[in-house]
Amino acid sequence: MLEYLRIRNLALIEDVELEFSPGLNVLTGETGAGKTFVLKALGFLLGDRLLAEMVRSGAERAQVEALFYLEGEELVVRRELSADSGRSRLYINDTLRSQDSLREMRDRLVSYTSQHAHQKLLQASFQARLLEGALASPELLHERDALLTRLDELAQERAALEERRNHLLERRDLLEMQQQEIDRVAPQEGEEEHLENLRAQVRACEQNEKNQAAALALLYGEDSGGLLDLLSRFEKVLHRMCDADTIFQEDVETVAAFRQQLSDMGARLRRPRQNAPSAADINALEERLFALAQLKRKLQKTLPEILALREEIANSLSFLDACALDILHLDKQTEQKKKELADVLMRIIPDRRESAHTIARKLEQELRQLGFSDQARVIPDFVPHEIWPGVADERGQILWAPNPGQPPLPLHKIVSGGELSRFLLALASIRPDSAGATFVFDEVDAGVGGLTLNKLSEKLCGLACKHQVLLITHWPQLAAQAHRHFQISKVVRAGETFTLCAPLDPKRRHEELARMAGGGTQGEALARSLDPLYTEKTDSKA
């Protein structure tokens, strides 16, 4: 049950609080006063989308808050809409929650029957779901839907395989040519870096050989005497100088030692270098680097990209080889699921037919109470249709024969606006998924009048004895049955428009009924006839 609803800064509503009672709660007011905004607010609270433009001008956010009693426990639901971003936040018992958490319990909180539902009732898909509503084995529907989902997945997998196969078949010649080019060179991971390092070492060796030749030339000379020859001659001069003065004896020894050290160095420089690359090795190194460079230019990729391409090509060609088997495997799975689906449908179809006839009989009983003939018939009709290639099901629709002697016809071809309204009320009374919900009727009396209106009033009162009902109406005959009556009005203050919602005391309620009845003497008379309790009170006071 919906006990309390507060709306702030939504459209023309600045701040409105409504405390509902059990039974029948009626909202009335002039056309355009804002009754629809109250229902929009309730719908927004329960998951409907609203644009940021719905936030009242000048406010940062709109807020809708409600107190429900669900299965004996209080449930406080609040939802806010930001004017800047248009995003909303949902709180359940002051805890931030996702919209999915409320969607699961929405039908247990509120059941809508509005003018929009008129068009919904005429839709074949809605009628089909309605006729499945009392299925003895509802789990069969879940099994059917799961099998259809799996068949869709298999079809998508197969389509993806075929699309990839066709794409690769178009590129197969190119892939095989690229594979041959790569295999001919056969690059290895990290090979280019390794070869570049080797080439750097070779160049270092070549430079070292040049330096070694230059050192030997300095030591031994090329055309003229080298450093060793000069030192030898220098040593002889010093020897001669020592004959005259022994002070240079020590220098002679130093020069002799240095000459010997350079002579040893020369011997080392003349030795052949170990592990020096041969000309053949150097040529092979350059040829390999050239081959790698040519491959990179031809494929316009780096070597790591070429190695990745080689693996991709191998996988693609392998896929082409195995694709036929994969498709065959998917086809076998599809055939198995189709067989399982056909078996499930063999159980659903008779169950659905029985469920549909049960719902039709219940609807007929409810419609008789709403003024239809005892011979009016609701006839479920089933049309074969293919839900998967090679798998046939039945789609149910409602045929309507309101008068004896008339052939049954689909609802959209025969039913009037008033009949649709009564259909919706009858449907609301038998819906099992709304057993504990608050029923919201938005002008369900549209197109109804006369004796039928009285029948509709009786049915709404009967429904209100079992459920809480929120009713928007323009008929005083219906409003007079309310346990609590709210008036929706629009006022202008200081150049701003406001929608107000006020509970009516007996006096104002009587005045509203008179307004709804047309006003004047005739309206007052009808209001008195509809509200005898108020008349008795005023007469006793007089």
VOGU-3710 file (C-alpha; in Angstrom, 3 decimals, decimal comma):
1> mleylrirnl> 0,000/0,000/0,000  1,134/3,547/-0,783  0,749/5,564/2,415  2,633/8,789/1,690  3,904/10,633/-1,389  5,921/13,852/-1,478  6,859/15,706/-4,661  9,271/18,630/-4,727  10,381/20,862/-7,594  8,886/18,753/-10,371
11> aliedvelef> 7,469/20,742/-13,293  4,849/23,104/-11,771  4,877/21,341/-8,410  6,967/23,138/-5,802  6,233/21,006/-2,720  3,234/18,711/-2,400  2,501/16,037/0,211  -0,253/13,437/-0,145  -1,254/10,996/2,579  -3,350/8,219/1,087
21> spglnvltge> -5,827/5,995/2,844  -6,712/2,359/2,237  -9,522/1,900/-0,248  -10,417/4,447/-2,921  -8,331/7,637/-3,258  -9,572/10,065/-5,912  -7,713/12,928/-7,611  -9,826/15,460/-9,460  -9,367/18,891/-10,995  -9,746/20,894/-14,149
31> tgagktfvlk> -8,113/19,635/-17,343  -4,515/20,901/-17,379  -4,369/21,419/-13,606  -1,515/18,923/-13,286  -3,101/15,591/-12,346  -0,824/13,883/-14,845  2,250/15,351/-13,113  1,326/13,474/-9,935  1,283/10,196/-11,861  4,475/11,140/-13,707
41> algfllgdrl> 6,121/11,688/-10,333  4,989/8,271/-9,122  6,161/6,671/-12,366  9,542/8,428/-12,073  9,899/7,155/-8,519  9,359/3,604/-9,757  11,814/3,757/-12,654  10,368/5,829/-15,494  12,708/8,277/-17,196  12,235/12,035/-16,943
51> laemvrsgae> 14,202/14,732/-18,743  16,133/17,362/-16,826  13,672/19,945/-18,197  11,074/18,506/-15,807  12,952/20,011/-12,833  11,176/23,178/-11,705  12,842/26,338/-12,995  15,402/27,668/-10,524  15,730/24,412/-8,541  18,876/22,263/-8,453
61> raqvealfyl> 16,984/18,980/-8,404  13,533/17,412/-8,318  12,765/14,875/-5,611  9,988/12,300/-5,213  9,676/10,302/-2,009  7,130/7,677/-0,956  6,362/5,396/1,960  5,021/1,975/1,022  3,893/-0,937/3,170  5,041/-4,107/1,433
71> egeelvvrre> 4,349/-7,480/3,025  4,042/-5,922/6,475  7,239/-3,865/6,303  7,862/-0,190/5,647  9,688/0,685/2,449  10,891/4,251/1,918  11,754/5,012/-1,708  13,313/8,309/-2,831  14,528/9,356/-6,237  16,203/12,601/-7,242
81> lsadsgrsrl> 16,670/14,180/-10,679  19,536/16,647/-11,253  18,731/19,765/-13,283  22,343/20,082/-14,491  23,164/16,563/-15,627  19,728/14,978/-15,999  21,004/12,007/-13,987  18,975/10,463/-11,219  19,753/8,697/-7,953  17,575/6,126/-6,230
91> yindtlrsqd> 17,500/5,498/-2,486  15,672/2,647/-0,796  15,469/3,016/2,982  18,122/5,771/2,687  20,564/3,442/0,925  21,732/4,274/-2,587  20,520/1,518/-4,922  20,405/0,689/-8,628  17,272/0,901/-10,748  17,320/-2,875/-11,202
101> slremrdrlv> 16,759/-3,406/-7,489  13,439/-1,534/-7,695  12,371/-2,933/-11,048  12,033/-6,385/-9,505  9,439/-5,193/-6,965  7,681/-2,515/-9,045  4,698/-4,682/-9,978  4,189/-5,571/-6,330  4,025/-1,867/-5,427  1,911/-0,229/-8,128
111> sytsqhahqk> -0,172/-1,511/-11,030  -0,973/1,111/-13,661  -4,126/1,209/-15,750  -3,986/4,394/-17,809  -5,049/5,804/-21,164  -1,720/4,513/-22,488  -2,793/1,030/-21,377  -5,751/1,265/-23,808  -3,318/1,113/-26,707  -1,217/-1,506/-24,967
121> llqasfqarl> -4,242/-3,796/-24,616  -4,747/-3,628/-28,392  -1,206/-4,877/-29,064  -0,934/-8,492/-30,126  2,227/-9,028/-28,076  0,502/-7,838/-24,874  -2,491/-10,073/-25,512  -0,190/-13,033/-26,106  1,576/-12,462/-22,760  -1,779/-11,974/-21,040
131> legalaspel> -3,091/-15,325/-22,230  0,016/-17,003/-20,803  -0,473/-15,321/-17,428  -2,032/-18,312/-15,649  0,133/-21,030/-17,149  0,159/-24,095/-14,884  3,869/-24,569/-15,495  5,368/-21,088/-15,912  8,849/-22,552/-15,741  8,230/-23,877/-19,271
141> lherdalltr> 8,198/-20,292/-20,524  11,583/-19,651/-18,912  12,893/-22,838/-20,497  11,525/-21,772/-23,895  13,072/-18,318/-23,607  16,392/-19,798/-22,487  16,439/-22,133/-25,503  15,618/-19,260/-27,865  18,411/-17,228/-26,311  20,837/-20,112/-26,775
151> ldelaqeraa> 19,728/-20,580/-30,381  20,321/-16,875/-30,987  23,796/-17,218/-29,483  24,576/-20,227/-31,693  23,323/-18,369/-34,757  25,487/-15,373/-33,888  28,521/-17,612/-33,358  27,911/-19,284/-36,717  27,417/-15,953/-38,464  30,630/-14,630/-36,906
161> leerrnhlle> 32,519/-17,743/-38,070  31,172/-17,424/-41,590  31,924/-13,711/-41,719  35,507/-14,287/-40,592  35,885/-17,228/-42,959  34,621/-15,228/-45,950  36,892/-12,325/-45,046  39,912/-14,603/-44,768  39,061/-16,436/-47,980  39,210/-13,114/-49,822
171> rrdllemqqq> 42,676/-12,484/-48,324  43,988/-16,047/-48,474  46,273/-15,503/-51,502  47,782/-12,428/-49,862  48,243/-14,238/-46,551  49,942/-17,209/-48,191  52,241/-14,907/-50,198  53,179/-13,013/-47,033  53,749/-16,310/-45,248  56,097/-17,460/-48,018
181> eidrvapqeg> 58,041/-14,191/-47,907  58,440/-14,472/-44,145  59,335/-18,177/-44,229  61,941/-17,528/-46,931  63,780/-15,129/-44,659  62,748/-16,957/-41,449  63,419/-14,123/-39,006  63,894/-14,997/-35,360  62,880/-13,086/-32,302  65,653/-10,688/-31,224
191> eeehlenlra> 67,733/-11,622/-34,273  68,068/-8,106/-35,666  69,338/-6,673/-32,369  71,837/-9,552/-32,073  73,158/-8,994/-35,593  73,448/-5,238/-35,037  75,541/-5,918/-31,935  77,791/-8,291/-33,902  78,252/-5,702/-36,645  79,232/-3,129/-34,034
201> qvraceqnek> 81,802/-5,582/-32,659  83,208/-6,227/-36,162  83,553/-2,517/-36,785  85,299/-2,160/-33,444  87,733/-4,934/-34,473  88,411/-3,260/-37,808  89,154/0,025/-36,083  91,407/-1,798/-33,624  93,379/-3,362/-36,493  93,898/0,067/-38,006
211> nqaaalally> 95,109/1,391/-34,667  97,409/-1,632/-34,279  98,964/-1,058/-37,735  99,478/2,616/-36,895  101,204/1,650/-33,602  103,521/-0,769/-35,406  104,351/1,872/-37,978  105,296/4,307/-35,196  107,410/1,683/-33,432  109,249/0,303/-36,437
221> gedsgglldl> 108,776/2,969/-39,032  107,659/2,608/-42,617  110,026/4,483/-44,951  112,330/5,788/-42,228  113,311/4,597/-38,760  110,645/4,214/-36,137  110,489/4,959/-32,427  112,584/1,873/-31,522  115,346/2,890/-33,916  115,364/6,428/-32,502
231> lsrfekvlhr> 115,560/5,115/-28,941  118,433/2,795/-29,890  120,342/5,683/-31,382  119,481/7,856/-28,377  120,778/5,114/-26,057  124,116/5,004/-27,936  124,540/8,771/-27,637  123,957/8,534/-23,895  126,553/5,740/-23,652  129,141/7,965/-25,257
241> mcdadtifqe> 128,177/10,779/-22,937  128,738/8,498/-19,933  132,375/7,984/-20,999  132,922/11,619/-20,181  130,434/12,043/-17,335  128,870/9,144/-15,332  125,941/11,336/-14,299  123,942/9,970/-17,286  124,505/6,298/-16,434  121,155/5,963/-14,745
251> dvetvaafrq> 119,421/7,605/-17,720  121,064/5,124/-20,042  119,551/2,303/-18,048  116,104/3,964/-18,071  116,152/4,432/-21,837  117,393/0,852/-22,326  114,546/-0,496/-20,171  111,955/1,626/-21,993  113,298/0,460/-25,365  113,037/-3,158/-24,249
261> qlsdmgarlr> 109,441/-2,533/-23,034  108,492/-1,058/-26,391  110,186/-3,981/-28,152  108,033/-6,420/-26,132  104,963/-4,371/-26,970  105,845/-4,571/-30,660  106,087/-8,355/-30,389  102,559/-8,438/-28,900  101,236/-6,151/-31,589  102,587/-8,482/-34,273
271> rprqnapsaa> 100,797/-11,543/-32,867  97,644/-12,587/-34,796  94,353/-11,673/-32,916  92,285/-14,582/-31,633  88,585/-15,038/-32,803  88,850/-12,290/-35,333  85,847/-12,522/-37,776  86,773/-13,670/-41,237  85,765/-11,841/-44,357  83,262/-14,617/-45,077
281> dinaleerlf> 81,642/-14,118/-41,653  81,422/-10,390/-42,182  79,842/-10,861/-45,610  77,293/-13,331/-44,204  76,438/-10,895/-41,428  75,836/-8,053/-43,880  73,816/-10,279/-46,211  71,558/-11,369/-43,341  70,960/-7,816/-42,194  70,203/-6,821/-45,789
291> alaqlkrklq> 67,688/-9,678/-46,140  65,911/-8,578/-42,960  65,851/-4,958/-44,162  64,383/-6,026/-47,511  61,639/-8,017/-45,732  60,767/-5,020/-43,568  60,554/-2,735/-46,603  58,418/-5,216/-48,534  55,916/-5,768/-45,713  56,246/-2,205/-44,377
301> ktlpeilalr> 56,493/-3,466/-40,818  59,069/-3,685/-38,075  60,596/-7,070/-37,311  58,473/-7,591/-34,124  55,385/-6,736/-36,204  56,475/-9,247/-38,863  56,869/-11,950/-36,227  53,353/-11,117/-34,925  52,030/-11,183/-38,498  53,579/-14,621/-39,045
311> eeianslsfl> 51,687/-15,939/-36,002  48,479/-14,213/-37,098  48,746/-15,695/-40,592  49,370/-19,145/-39,164  46,307/-18,817/-36,907  44,165/-17,505/-39,763  45,123/-20,293/-42,142  44,641/-22,828/-39,376  41,196/-21,315/-38,698  40,274/-21,687/-42,364
321> dacaldilhl> 41,264/-25,334/-42,229  39,248/-25,991/-39,031  36,322/-23,644/-39,721  34,185/-26,184/-41,529  34,372/-28,535/-38,545  33,487/-25,719/-36,140  30,449/-24,774/-38,224  29,378/-28,404/-38,374  29,652/-28,633/-34,587  27,516/-25,486/-34,175
331> dkqteqkkke> 24,938/-26,898/-36,597  24,695/-30,052/-34,515  24,192/-28,009/-31,352  21,551/-25,917/-33,114  19,637/-28,990/-34,230  19,741/-30,359/-30,688  18,415/-27,100/-29,217  15,709/-26,929/-31,888  14,569/-30,408/-30,894  14,548/-29,414/-27,223
341> ladvlmriip> 12,589/-26,259/-28,093  10,021/-28,254/-30,069  9,609/-30,629/-27,112  9,056/-27,705/-24,718  6,498/-26,153/-27,071  4,618/-29,447/-27,217  4,073/-29,043/-23,472  3,460/-25,289/-23,551  0,779/-25,221/-26,250  -1,915/-27,262/-24,441
351> drresahtia> -1,022/-25,582/-21,136  -1,305/-22,158/-22,778  -4,684/-22,990/-24,318  -6,029/-24,098/-20,962  -4,603/-20,981/-19,282  -6,113/-18,740/-21,964  -9,583/-20,239/-21,555  -9,327/-19,803/-17,782  -8,419/-16,121/-18,181  -11,185/-15,643/-20,761
361> rkleqelrql> -13,826/-17,072/-18,404  -12,610/-14,852/-15,566  -12,695/-11,805/-17,828  -16,248/-12,656/-18,902  -17,358/-12,846/-15,272  -15,769/-9,486/-14,492  -17,212/-7,875/-17,624  -20,714/-9,045/-16,784  -20,381/-7,190/-13,512  -19,459/-4,094/-15,554
371> gfsdqarvip> -22,684/-4,074/-17,541  -21,978/-6,390/-20,464  -24,476/-8,959/-21,633  -24,379/-12,412/-20,114  -23,833/-13,672/-23,653  -20,786/-11,489/-24,317  -17,804/-13,673/-25,020  -14,024/-13,347/-24,679  -12,549/-15,900/-27,049  -8,862/-16,785/-27,083
381> dfvpheiwpg> -7,635/-17,402/-30,603  -4,322/-18,958/-31,549  -2,395/-18,288/-34,724  0,557/-20,504/-35,687  3,820/-18,667/-36,135  7,428/-19,697/-36,571  9,562/-18,634/-33,611  12,643/-20,260/-35,126  13,245/-21,640/-38,613  11,570/-25,030/-38,600
391> vadergqilw> 10,003/-24,604/-35,137  6,347/-23,535/-34,909  4,560/-22,067/-31,913  1,177/-20,412/-31,387  0,546/-16,745/-30,651  -2,582/-15,995/-28,708  -4,904/-13,074/-29,309  -8,206/-11,984/-27,798  -11,354/-12,061/-29,908  -14,346/-10,131/-28,627
401> apnpgqpplp> -18,031/-10,819/-29,261  -19,982/-8,329/-27,089  -23,375/-9,002/-28,649  -25,200/-12,247/-29,511  -25,151/-13,035/-33,193  -21,969/-11,073/-33,856  -18,921/-12,965/-35,098  -15,931/-12,610/-32,755  -13,365/-10,057/-33,958  -9,945/-8,852/-32,714
411> lhkivsggel> -10,220/-6,152/-30,062  -8,749/-3,398/-32,214  -11,431/-3,939/-34,880  -14,508/-3,871/-32,685  -13,971/-2,544/-29,178  -15,005/1,017/-28,304  -13,230/3,394/-25,899  -15,739/2,695/-23,133  -15,450/-1,040/-23,637  -11,662/-0,789/-23,475
421> srfllalasi> -11,907/1,036/-20,152  -14,049/-1,721/-18,716  -11,739/-4,351/-20,174  -8,826/-2,727/-18,355  -10,712/-2,658/-15,071  -11,699/-6,303/-15,462  -8,125/-7,188/-16,327  -6,783/-5,355/-13,280  -9,128/-7,385/-11,085  -7,791/-10,739/-12,234
431> rpdsagatfv> -4,085/-10,020/-12,646  -2,257/-12,387/-10,279  1,008/-10,405/-10,384  -0,660/-7,370/-8,801  -2,298/-9,060/-5,856  -0,795/-6,749/-3,234  -0,209/-3,675/-5,398  -1,821/-0,252/-5,350  -3,985/0,124/-8,461  -3,649/3,420/-10,315
441> fdevdagvgg> -6,438/4,241/-12,771  -5,853/7,269/-14,997  -9,243/8,208/-16,446  -10,281/4,583/-16,855  -13,798/6,014/-17,172  -12,981/7,639/-20,528  -15,775/7,040/-23,015  -18,119/5,643/-20,356  -21,445/7,086/-19,234  -24,985/6,293/-18,170
451> ltlnklsekl> -25,744/2,948/-16,544  -22,310/1,651/-17,537  -20,761/4,366/-15,399  -22,731/3,093/-12,401  -21,483/-0,433/-13,080  -17,931/0,906/-13,335  -18,384/2,714/-10,024  -19,620/-0,450/-8,330  -16,647/-2,406/-9,672  -14,139/0,200/-8,541
461> cglackhqvl> -15,697/0,232/-5,062  -15,547/-3,549/-4,953  -11,902/-3,492/-6,016  -11,183/-0,809/-3,392  -12,494/-3,141/-0,682  -9,593/-5,490/-1,445  -6,901/-3,137/-2,752  -5,802/0,418/-2,402  -6,936/2,348/-5,503  -5,762/5,723/-6,863
471> lithwpqlaa> -8,234/7,093/-9,380  -8,051/10,149/-11,616  -11,542/10,957/-12,880  -13,733/13,714/-14,267  -16,966/11,979/-13,200  -18,584/13,116/-9,930  -20,344/9,746/-9,679  -16,958/8,063/-9,224  -15,390/10,788/-7,109  -18,303/10,586/-4,661
481> qahrhfqisk> -17,234/7,034/-3,723  -13,793/8,125/-2,514  -12,521/7,355/0,966  -10,135/10,283/0,473  -10,529/13,000/-2,114  -7,703/15,256/-3,382  -8,190/18,316/-5,545  -5,474/19,265/-8,040  -5,445/22,946/-8,937  -3,225/25,482/-10,651
491> vvragetftl> -2,540/28,965/-9,262  -0,370/31,931/-10,260  1,577/33,788/-7,553  3,893/36,715/-8,243  4,097/35,734/-11,888  4,888/32,052/-11,172  2,596/29,074/-11,782  2,144/26,389/-9,133  0,285/23,086/-9,114  -1,313/22,381/-5,731
501> capldpkrrh> -2,789/19,215/-4,321  -5,029/19,422/-1,255  -7,118/16,838/0,604  -10,750/17,968/0,759  -12,852/18,271/3,865  -16,586/17,463/3,542  -17,542/21,015/2,568  -14,874/21,486/-0,104  -15,496/17,934/-1,327  -19,143/18,798/-1,883
511> eelarmaggg> -18,159/21,944/-3,736  -15,781/19,943/-5,960  -18,506/17,396/-6,762  -20,842/20,248/-7,697  -18,142/21,727/-9,965  -17,556/18,351/-11,608  -21,323/17,993/-12,143  -21,399/21,216/-14,135  -21,919/23,817/-11,431  -24,975/25,933/-10,880
521> tqgealarsl> -28,295/24,603/-9,642  -28,030/21,423/-11,680  -24,531/20,681/-10,425  -25,528/21,330/-6,833  -28,514/19,020/-7,177  -26,379/16,196/-8,524  -23,767/16,763/-5,814  -26,509/16,529/-3,155  -27,786/13,289/-4,650  -24,283/11,859/-4,723
531> dplytektds> -23,324/13,120/-1,272  -26,391/12,601/0,952  -24,237/12,389/4,095  -23,077/15,979/3,569  -26,685/17,067/2,955  -27,840/15,470/6,224  -25,058/17,243/8,144  -25,864/20,674/6,690  -29,594/20,196/7,259  -29,055/19,221/10,914
541> ka> -26,914/22,327/11,458  -29,650/24,487/9,965
//
